[in-house]
Amino acid sequence: MQQLEDGSQIKDLYSVVAAFFHPENGLALPAIGLYLLGQFALGFHLWHGFSSGFQSMGMRHPRFSAVVGGLGKAFSVVVPALFSAIVVFLYLTQA
């Protein structure tokens, strides 16, 4: 818990996450592996789900299908990659 100037307390989530993924934590590498596997699953889910969401809402049109498909594929790669980069960065930069 961290105390603010007004006396209220907040949970310092950065410290919790940084401590969990610290190299000295024996569970850090298995946790990172599981986290990266989960991010891969998220990317796989988004790869299909992004464009399917537009189709489910009745917004599929031949003129926009290629754009929506391309944006969906980019989104499904970029978002999990950036979330994965956070954990890998934490692990590699902590001494």
LUMTI-590464 format. One record per atom (N, C-alpha, C): residue number from 1; residue in one letter; x, z, y. Coordinates in Angstrom, 1 decimal, always signed. Atoms other than C-alpha are relative to their C-alpha. Layout:
<atom k="NUM" r="A" xx="X" zz="Z" yy="Y"/>
...
This chain:
<atom k="1" r="M" xx="+0.8" zz="+0.0" yy="-1.2"/>
<atom k="1" r="M" xx="+0.0" zz="+0.0" yy="+0.0"/>
<atom k="1" r="M" xx="+0.9" zz="+0.0" yy="+1.2"/>
<atom k="2" r="Q" xx="-0.8" zz="+0.1" yy="-1.3"/>
<atom k="2" r="Q" xx="+1.2" zz="-0.8" yy="+3.5"/>
<atom k="2" r="Q" xx="-1.0" zz="+0.5" yy="+1.1"/>
<atom k="3" r="Q" xx="+0.8" zz="-0.6" yy="-1.0"/>
<atom k="3" r="Q" xx="+0.0" zz="+1.1" yy="+6.5"/>
<atom k="3" r="Q" xx="+0.2" zz="-0.8" yy="+1.3"/>
<atom k="4" r="L" xx="-0.1" zz="+0.8" yy="-1.3"/>
<atom k="4" r="L" xx="-0.9" zz="-0.9" yy="+9.7"/>
<atom k="4" r="L" xx="+0.0" zz="+1.0" yy="+1.1"/>
<atom k="5" r="E" xx="-0.2" zz="-0.8" yy="-1.2"/>
<atom k="5" r="E" xx="-0.5" zz="+0.3" yy="+13.2"/>
<atom k="5" r="E" xx="-1.3" zz="+0.9" yy="+0.3"/>
<atom k="6" r="D" xx="+1.2" zz="-0.8" yy="-0.2"/>
<atom k="6" r="D" xx="-4.2" zz="+1.4" yy="+13.4"/>
<atom k="6" r="D" xx="-0.3" zz="+1.0" yy="-1.0"/>
<atom k="7" r="G" xx="+0.2" zz="-1.0" yy="+1.0"/>
<atom k="7" r="G" xx="-3.8" zz="+3.6" yy="+10.4"/>
<atom k="7" r="G" xx="-0.7" zz="-0.5" yy="-1.3"/>
<atom k="8" r="S" xx="+0.6" zz="+0.5" yy="+1.2"/>
<atom k="8" r="S" xx="-5.6" zz="+1.3" yy="+7.9"/>
<atom k="8" r="S" xx="+1.0" zz="-0.4" yy="-1.0"/>
<atom k="9" r="Q" xx="-0.9" zz="+0.3" yy="+1.1"/>
<atom k="9" r="Q" xx="-4.0" zz="+0.5" yy="+4.6"/>
<atom k="9" r="Q" xx="-0.4" zz="-1.3" yy="-0.6"/>
<atom k="10" r="I" xx="+0.3" zz="+1.3" yy="+0.8"/>
<atom k="10" r="I" xx="-3.7" zz="-2.9" yy="+2.9"/>
<atom k="10" r="I" xx="+1.0" zz="-0.1" yy="-1.1"/>
<atom k="11" r="K" xx="-0.8" zz="+0.2" yy="+1.1"/>
<atom k="11" r="K" xx="-2.3" zz="-3.9" yy="-0.4"/>
<atom k="11" r="K" xx="+1.0" zz="-1.1" yy="+0.3"/>
<atom k="12" r="D" xx="-1.0" zz="+1.0" yy="-0.3"/>
<atom k="12" r="D" xx="+1.0" zz="-5.8" yy="-0.1"/>
<atom k="12" r="D" xx="+0.1" zz="-0.9" yy="-1.3"/>
<atom k="13" r="L" xx="+0.0" zz="+0.9" yy="+1.2"/>
<atom k="13" r="L" xx="+0.3" zz="-8.6" yy="-2.6"/>
<atom k="13" r="L" xx="+1.3" zz="-0.8" yy="-0.2"/>
<atom k="14" r="Y" xx="-1.3" zz="+0.8" yy="+0.1"/>
<atom k="14" r="Y" xx="+3.5" zz="-10.5" yy="-1.8"/>
<atom k="14" r="Y" xx="+1.0" zz="+0.9" yy="-0.9"/>
<atom k="15" r="S" xx="-1.0" zz="-0.9" yy="+0.8"/>
<atom k="15" r="S" xx="+5.6" zz="-7.5" yy="-3.1"/>
<atom k="15" r="S" xx="-0.4" zz="+0.1" yy="-1.4"/>
<atom k="16" r="V" xx="+0.4" zz="-0.1" yy="+1.4"/>
<atom k="16" r="V" xx="+3.5" zz="-7.2" yy="-6.2"/>
<atom k="16" r="V" xx="+0.4" zz="-1.3" yy="-0.8"/>
<atom k="17" r="V" xx="-0.3" zz="+1.2" yy="+0.6"/>
<atom k="17" r="V" xx="+3.9" zz="-10.9" yy="-7.0"/>
<atom k="17" r="V" xx="+1.5" zz="-0.2" yy="-0.1"/>
<atom k="18" r="A" xx="-1.4" zz="+0.2" yy="+0.0"/>
<atom k="18" r="A" xx="+7.6" zz="-11.0" yy="-6.1"/>
<atom k="18" r="A" xx="+0.7" zz="+0.9" yy="-1.0"/>
<atom k="19" r="A" xx="-0.5" zz="-0.9" yy="+1.0"/>
<atom k="19" r="A" xx="+8.3" zz="-8.0" yy="-8.3"/>
<atom k="19" r="A" xx="-0.3" zz="-0.4" yy="-1.4"/>
<atom k="20" r="F" xx="+0.3" zz="+0.5" yy="+1.3"/>
<atom k="20" r="F" xx="+6.5" zz="-9.5" yy="-11.2"/>
<atom k="20" r="F" xx="+0.8" zz="-1.1" yy="-0.5"/>
<atom k="21" r="F" xx="-0.8" zz="+1.1" yy="+0.4"/>
<atom k="21" r="F" xx="+8.4" zz="-12.7" yy="-11.1"/>
<atom k="21" r="F" xx="+1.5" zz="+0.1" yy="+0.3"/>
<atom k="22" r="H" xx="-1.4" zz="-0.3" yy="-0.2"/>
<atom k="22" r="H" xx="+11.8" zz="-11.0" yy="-10.4"/>
<atom k="22" r="H" xx="+0.7" zz="-0.2" yy="-1.3"/>
<atom k="23" r="P" xx="-0.8" zz="+0.3" yy="+1.3"/>
<atom k="23" r="P" xx="+14.5" zz="-12.1" yy="-12.9"/>
<atom k="23" r="P" xx="+0.3" zz="+1.3" yy="-0.8"/>
<atom k="24" r="E" xx="-0.3" zz="-1.2" yy="+0.7"/>
<atom k="24" r="E" xx="+15.1" zz="-8.4" yy="-13.8"/>
<atom k="24" r="E" xx="-1.2" zz="+0.4" yy="-0.8"/>
<atom k="25" r="N" xx="+1.2" zz="-0.3" yy="+0.8"/>
<atom k="25" r="N" xx="+11.5" zz="-8.2" yy="-15.1"/>
<atom k="25" r="N" xx="+0.1" zz="-0.8" yy="-1.3"/>
<atom k="26" r="G" xx="-0.1" zz="+0.7" yy="+1.3"/>
<atom k="26" r="G" xx="+11.7" zz="-9.0" yy="-18.8"/>
<atom k="26" r="G" xx="-1.1" zz="-0.9" yy="-0.3"/>
<atom k="27" r="L" xx="+1.1" zz="+0.8" yy="+0.2"/>
<atom k="27" r="L" xx="+8.3" zz="-10.6" yy="-18.7"/>
<atom k="27" r="L" xx="+0.0" zz="-1.2" yy="+0.9"/>
<atom k="28" r="A" xx="+0.0" zz="+1.0" yy="-1.1"/>
<atom k="28" r="A" xx="+9.2" zz="-13.0" yy="-15.8"/>
<atom k="28" r="A" xx="+0.0" zz="-1.4" yy="-0.6"/>
<atom k="29" r="L" xx="-0.1" zz="+1.3" yy="+0.6"/>
<atom k="29" r="L" xx="+10.2" zz="-16.0" yy="-17.9"/>
<atom k="29" r="L" xx="-1.2" zz="-0.4" yy="-0.8"/>
<atom k="30" r="P" xx="+1.2" zz="+0.4" yy="+0.7"/>
<atom k="30" r="P" xx="+7.3" zz="-15.9" yy="-20.3"/>
<atom k="30" r="P" xx="-1.2" zz="-0.2" yy="+0.9"/>
<atom k="31" r="A" xx="+1.1" zz="+0.1" yy="-1.0"/>
<atom k="31" r="A" xx="+4.9" zz="-15.3" yy="-17.4"/>
<atom k="31" r="A" xx="+0.1" zz="-1.3" yy="+0.8"/>
<atom k="32" r="I" xx="-0.1" zz="+1.3" yy="-0.7"/>
<atom k="32" r="I" xx="+6.3" zz="-18.3" yy="-15.5"/>
<atom k="32" r="I" xx="-0.4" zz="-1.1" yy="-0.9"/>
<atom k="33" r="G" xx="+0.3" zz="+1.0" yy="+0.9"/>
<atom k="33" r="G" xx="+6.0" zz="-20.4" yy="-18.6"/>
<atom k="33" r="G" xx="-1.5" zz="-0.1" yy="-0.2"/>
<atom k="34" r="L" xx="+1.5" zz="+0.0" yy="+0.1"/>
<atom k="34" r="L" xx="+2.3" zz="-19.4" yy="-19.0"/>
<atom k="34" r="L" xx="-0.6" zz="-0.5" yy="+1.3"/>
<atom k="35" r="Y" xx="+0.5" zz="+0.4" yy="-1.3"/>
<atom k="35" r="Y" xx="+1.7" zz="-19.9" yy="-15.3"/>
<atom k="35" r="Y" xx="+0.1" zz="-1.5" yy="+0.1"/>
<atom k="36" r="L" xx="-0.2" zz="+1.4" yy="-0.1"/>
<atom k="36" r="L" xx="+3.2" zz="-23.4" yy="-15.4"/>
<atom k="36" r="L" xx="-0.9" zz="-0.8" yy="-1.0"/>
<atom k="37" r="L" xx="+1.0" zz="+0.6" yy="+1.0"/>
<atom k="37" r="L" xx="+1.1" zz="-24.2" yy="-18.5"/>
<atom k="37" r="L" xx="-1.4" zz="-0.1" yy="+0.6"/>
<atom k="38" r="G" xx="+1.3" zz="-0.1" yy="-0.6"/>
<atom k="38" r="G" xx="-2.0" zz="-23.1" yy="-16.6"/>
<atom k="38" r="G" xx="-0.1" zz="-1.0" yy="+1.2"/>
<atom k="39" r="Q" xx="+0.0" zz="+1.0" yy="-1.1"/>
<atom k="39" r="Q" xx="-1.0" zz="-25.3" yy="-13.6"/>
<atom k="39" r="Q" xx="-0.1" zz="-1.4" yy="-0.6"/>
<atom k="40" r="F" xx="+0.1" zz="+1.4" yy="+0.7"/>
<atom k="40" r="F" xx="-0.6" zz="-28.3" yy="-16.0"/>
<atom k="40" r="F" xx="-1.5" zz="-0.2" yy="-0.4"/>
<atom k="41" r="A" xx="+1.4" zz="+0.1" yy="+0.4"/>
<atom k="41" r="A" xx="-4.1" zz="-27.6" yy="-17.3"/>
<atom k="41" r="A" xx="-0.9" zz="-0.2" yy="+1.2"/>
<atom k="42" r="L" xx="+0.7" zz="+0.3" yy="-1.2"/>
<atom k="42" r="L" xx="-5.4" zz="-27.4" yy="-13.8"/>
<atom k="42" r="L" xx="+0.1" zz="-1.4" yy="+0.5"/>
<atom k="43" r="G" xx="-0.3" zz="+1.4" yy="-0.4"/>
<atom k="43" r="G" xx="-3.8" zz="-30.7" yy="-12.9"/>
<atom k="43" r="G" xx="-0.8" zz="-1.0" yy="-0.9"/>
<atom k="44" r="F" xx="+0.7" zz="+0.9" yy="+1.0"/>
<atom k="44" r="F" xx="-5.3" zz="-32.3" yy="-16.1"/>
<atom k="44" r="F" xx="-1.5" zz="+0.0" yy="+0.3"/>
<atom k="45" r="H" xx="+1.4" zz="-0.2" yy="-0.4"/>
<atom k="45" r="H" xx="-8.7" zz="-30.9" yy="-15.1"/>
<atom k="45" r="H" xx="-0.4" zz="-0.7" yy="+1.3"/>
<atom k="46" r="L" xx="+0.3" zz="+0.6" yy="-1.2"/>
<atom k="46" r="L" xx="-8.5" zz="-32.1" yy="-11.6"/>
<atom k="46" r="L" xx="+0.1" zz="-1.6" yy="-0.1"/>
<atom k="47" r="W" xx="-0.2" zz="+1.5" yy="+0.2"/>
<atom k="47" r="W" xx="-7.3" zz="-35.6" yy="-12.7"/>
<atom k="47" r="W" xx="-1.3" zz="-0.7" yy="-0.3"/>
<atom k="48" r="H" xx="+1.3" zz="+0.6" yy="+0.4"/>
<atom k="48" r="H" xx="-10.7" zz="-36.2" yy="-14.3"/>
<atom k="48" r="H" xx="-1.1" zz="+0.5" yy="+1.0"/>
<atom k="49" r="G" xx="+1.2" zz="-0.6" yy="-0.7"/>
<atom k="49" r="G" xx="-12.9" zz="-33.9" yy="-12.2"/>
<atom k="49" r="G" xx="-0.1" zz="-0.4" yy="+1.4"/>
<atom k="50" r="F" xx="+0.1" zz="+0.4" yy="-1.4"/>
<atom k="50" r="F" xx="-12.1" zz="-35.1" yy="-8.7"/>
<atom k="50" r="F" xx="-0.9" zz="-1.2" yy="+0.2"/>
<atom k="51" r="S" xx="+0.8" zz="+1.2" yy="-0.2"/>
<atom k="51" r="S" xx="-13.5" zz="-38.6" yy="-9.0"/>
<atom k="51" r="S" xx="-1.4" zz="+0.2" yy="-0.7"/>
<atom k="52" r="S" xx="+1.3" zz="-0.2" yy="+0.7"/>
<atom k="52" r="S" xx="-16.2" zz="-37.4" yy="-11.5"/>
<atom k="52" r="S" xx="-1.0" zz="+0.8" yy="+0.9"/>
<atom k="53" r="G" xx="+0.9" zz="-0.8" yy="-0.9"/>
<atom k="53" r="G" xx="-17.5" zz="-35.0" yy="-8.8"/>
<atom k="53" r="G" xx="-0.7" zz="-1.0" yy="+0.9"/>
<atom k="54" r="F" xx="+0.6" zz="+0.9" yy="-0.9"/>
<atom k="54" r="F" xx="-18.1" zz="-37.9" yy="-6.5"/>
<atom k="54" r="F" xx="-1.1" zz="-0.8" yy="-0.7"/>
<atom k="55" r="Q" xx="+1.0" zz="+0.7" yy="+0.8"/>
<atom k="55" r="Q" xx="-19.9" zz="-39.8" yy="-9.3"/>
<atom k="55" r="Q" xx="-1.2" zz="+0.8" yy="-0.2"/>
<atom k="56" r="S" xx="+1.1" zz="-0.9" yy="+0.3"/>
<atom k="56" r="S" xx="-22.0" zz="-36.8" yy="-10.1"/>
<atom k="56" r="S" xx="-0.9" zz="+0.2" yy="+1.2"/>
<atom k="57" r="M" xx="+0.8" zz="-0.1" yy="-1.2"/>
<atom k="57" r="M" xx="-23.2" zz="-36.6" yy="-6.5"/>
<atom k="57" r="M" xx="-0.6" zz="-1.3" yy="+0.4"/>
<atom k="58" r="G" xx="+0.6" zz="+1.3" yy="-0.3"/>
<atom k="58" r="G" xx="-24.2" zz="-40.2" yy="-6.6"/>
<atom k="58" r="G" xx="+0.8" zz="-0.8" yy="+1.1"/>
<atom k="59" r="M" xx="-0.8" zz="+0.6" yy="-1.1"/>
<atom k="59" r="M" xx="-21.4" zz="-41.3" yy="-4.2"/>
<atom k="59" r="M" xx="+1.0" zz="-1.0" yy="-0.5"/>
<atom k="60" r="R" xx="-0.9" zz="+1.0" yy="+0.6"/>
<atom k="60" r="R" xx="-19.8" zz="-43.9" yy="-6.4"/>
<atom k="60" r="R" xx="-0.3" zz="-1.4" yy="+0.6"/>
<atom k="61" r="H" xx="+0.3" zz="+1.3" yy="-0.6"/>
<atom k="61" r="H" xx="-19.4" zz="-47.2" yy="-4.7"/>
<atom k="61" r="H" xx="+1.3" zz="-0.8" yy="-0.4"/>
<atom k="62" r="P" xx="-1.2" zz="+0.8" yy="+0.4"/>
<atom k="62" r="P" xx="-17.1" zz="-50.1" yy="-5.9"/>
<atom k="62" r="P" xx="+1.1" zz="-0.1" yy="+1.1"/>
<atom k="63" r="R" xx="-0.9" zz="+0.1" yy="-1.1"/>
<atom k="63" r="R" xx="-15.6" zz="-50.3" yy="-2.4"/>
<atom k="63" r="R" xx="+0.9" zz="+1.2" yy="+0.2"/>
<atom k="64" r="F" xx="-0.8" zz="-1.2" yy="-0.2"/>
<atom k="64" r="F" xx="-14.4" zz="-46.7" yy="-2.4"/>
<atom k="64" r="F" xx="+0.5" zz="+0.6" yy="-1.3"/>
<atom k="65" r="S" xx="-0.4" zz="-0.6" yy="+1.3"/>
<atom k="65" r="S" xx="-13.8" zz="-46.1" yy="-6.1"/>
<atom k="65" r="S" xx="+1.6" zz="+0.1" yy="-0.1"/>
<atom k="66" r="A" xx="-1.4" zz="+0.0" yy="+0.1"/>
<atom k="66" r="A" xx="-10.1" zz="-47.0" yy="-5.9"/>
<atom k="66" r="A" xx="+0.6" zz="+1.0" yy="+0.9"/>
<atom k="67" r="V" xx="-0.5" zz="-1.0" yy="-1.0"/>
<atom k="67" r="V" xx="-9.5" zz="-44.8" yy="-2.8"/>
<atom k="67" r="V" xx="-0.3" zz="+1.4" yy="-0.6"/>
<atom k="68" r="V" xx="+0.3" zz="-1.4" yy="+0.6"/>
<atom k="68" r="V" xx="-11.3" zz="-41.8" yy="-4.4"/>
<atom k="68" r="V" xx="+0.8" zz="+0.3" yy="-1.2"/>
<atom k="69" r="G" xx="-0.8" zz="-0.2" yy="+1.2"/>
<atom k="69" r="G" xx="-9.5" zz="-42.3" yy="-7.7"/>
<atom k="69" r="G" xx="+1.5" zz="+0.3" yy="+0.4"/>
<atom k="70" r="G" xx="-1.4" zz="-0.3" yy="-0.4"/>
<atom k="70" r="G" xx="-6.1" zz="-42.5" yy="-5.9"/>
<atom k="70" r="G" xx="+0.2" zz="+1.3" yy="+0.6"/>
<atom k="71" r="L" xx="-0.1" zz="-1.3" yy="-0.6"/>
<atom k="71" r="L" xx="-6.8" zz="-39.5" yy="-3.8"/>
<atom k="71" r="L" xx="-0.1" zz="+1.1" yy="-1.0"/>
<atom k="72" r="G" xx="+0.2" zz="-1.0" yy="+1.0"/>
<atom k="72" r="G" xx="-8.0" zz="-37.6" yy="-6.8"/>
<atom k="72" r="G" xx="+1.3" zz="+0.2" yy="-0.8"/>
<atom k="73" r="K" xx="-1.2" zz="-0.1" yy="+0.8"/>
<atom k="73" r="K" xx="-4.9" zz="-38.4" yy="-8.8"/>
<atom k="73" r="K" xx="+1.2" zz="+0.7" yy="+0.8"/>
<atom k="74" r="A" xx="-1.0" zz="-0.7" yy="-0.9"/>
<atom k="74" r="A" xx="-2.6" zz="-37.4" yy="-5.8"/>
<atom k="74" r="A" xx="-0.3" zz="+1.5" yy="+0.1"/>
<atom k="75" r="F" xx="+0.3" zz="-1.4" yy="-0.2"/>
<atom k="75" r="F" xx="-4.5" zz="-34.2" yy="-5.3"/>
<atom k="75" r="F" xx="+0.2" zz="+0.8" yy="-1.3"/>
<atom k="76" r="S" xx="-0.2" zz="-0.7" yy="+1.3"/>
<atom k="76" r="S" xx="-4.3" zz="-33.3" yy="-9.0"/>
<atom k="76" r="S" xx="+1.4" zz="+0.2" yy="-0.4"/>
<atom k="77" r="V" xx="-1.4" zz="-0.2" yy="+0.3"/>
<atom k="77" r="V" xx="-0.6" zz="-33.7" yy="-9.0"/>
<atom k="77" r="V" xx="+0.6" zz="+0.9" yy="+1.1"/>
<atom k="78" r="V" xx="-0.6" zz="-0.8" yy="-1.1"/>
<atom k="78" r="V" xx="+0.3" zz="-32.2" yy="-5.5"/>
<atom k="78" r="V" xx="-0.4" zz="+1.5" yy="-0.1"/>
<atom k="79" r="V" xx="+0.4" zz="-1.4" yy="-0.1"/>
<atom k="79" r="V" xx="-1.8" zz="-29.0" yy="-5.7"/>
<atom k="79" r="V" xx="+0.7" zz="+0.8" yy="-1.1"/>
<atom k="80" r="P" xx="-0.7" zz="-0.8" yy="+1.0"/>
<atom k="80" r="P" xx="-0.5" zz="-27.7" yy="-9.1"/>
<atom k="80" r="P" xx="+1.5" zz="+0.0" yy="+0.2"/>
<atom k="81" r="A" xx="-1.4" zz="+0.0" yy="-0.2"/>
<atom k="81" r="A" xx="+3.0" zz="-28.8" yy="-8.2"/>
<atom k="81" r="A" xx="+0.4" zz="+1.0" yy="+1.1"/>
<atom k="82" r="L" xx="-0.3" zz="-0.9" yy="-1.0"/>
<atom k="82" r="L" xx="+3.0" zz="-26.8" yy="-5.0"/>
<atom k="82" r="L" xx="-0.2" zz="+1.5" yy="-0.4"/>
<atom k="83" r="F" xx="+0.2" zz="-1.4" yy="+0.5"/>
<atom k="83" r="F" xx="+1.5" zz="-23.7" yy="-6.7"/>
<atom k="83" r="F" xx="+1.1" zz="+0.4" yy="-1.0"/>
<atom k="84" r="S" xx="-1.1" zz="-0.3" yy="+0.9"/>
<atom k="84" r="S" xx="+4.2" zz="-24.0" yy="-9.4"/>
<atom k="84" r="S" xx="+1.3" zz="+0.2" yy="+0.8"/>
<atom k="85" r="A" xx="-1.2" zz="-0.1" yy="-0.8"/>
<atom k="85" r="A" xx="+6.9" zz="-24.4" yy="-6.8"/>
<atom k="85" r="A" xx="+0.1" zz="+1.4" yy="+0.6"/>
<atom k="86" r="I" xx="-0.1" zz="-1.3" yy="-0.6"/>
<atom k="86" r="I" xx="+6.0" zz="-21.0" yy="-5.3"/>
<atom k="86" r="I" xx="+0.6" zz="+1.0" yy="-1.0"/>
<atom k="87" r="V" xx="-0.4" zz="-1.0" yy="+1.0"/>
<atom k="87" r="V" xx="+6.6" zz="-19.1" yy="-8.6"/>
<atom k="87" r="V" xx="+1.5" zz="-0.3" yy="-0.4"/>
<atom k="88" r="V" xx="-1.4" zz="+0.4" yy="+0.4"/>
<atom k="88" r="V" xx="+9.8" zz="-21.1" yy="-9.5"/>
<atom k="88" r="V" xx="+0.9" zz="+0.4" yy="+1.2"/>
<atom k="89" r="F" xx="-0.8" zz="-0.4" yy="-1.2"/>
<atom k="89" r="F" xx="+11.1" zz="-20.5" yy="-5.9"/>
<atom k="89" r="F" xx="+0.3" zz="+1.5" yy="+0.0"/>
<atom k="90" r="L" xx="-0.2" zz="-1.4" yy="+0.0"/>
<atom k="90" r="L" xx="+10.5" zz="-16.8" yy="-6.2"/>
<atom k="90" r="L" xx="+1.0" zz="+0.5" yy="-1.0"/>
<atom k="91" r="Y" xx="-0.9" zz="-0.3" yy="+1.1"/>
<atom k="91" r="Y" xx="+12.3" zz="-16.6" yy="-9.5"/>
<atom k="91" r="Y" xx="+1.4" zz="-0.3" yy="+0.3"/>
<atom k="92" r="L" xx="-1.4" zz="+0.5" yy="-0.2"/>
<atom k="92" r="L" xx="+15.3" zz="-18.6" yy="-8.4"/>
<atom k="92" r="L" xx="+0.7" zz="+0.6" yy="+1.2"/>
<atom k="93" r="T" xx="-0.6" zz="-0.5" yy="-1.2"/>
<atom k="93" r="T" xx="+15.8" zz="-17.0" yy="-5.0"/>
<atom k="93" r="T" xx="+0.2" zz="+1.5" yy="+0.0"/>
<atom k="94" r="Q" xx="-0.2" zz="-1.5" yy="+0.0"/>
<atom k="94" r="Q" xx="+15.7" zz="-13.3" yy="-6.0"/>
<atom k="94" r="Q" xx="+1.2" zz="+0.3" yy="-0.8"/>
<atom k="95" r="A" xx="-1.3" zz="-0.4" yy="+0.7"/>
<atom k="95" r="A" xx="+19.0" zz="-11.8" yy="-6.9"/>
<atom k="95" r="A" xx="-0.1" zz="+1.3" yy="-0.7"/>
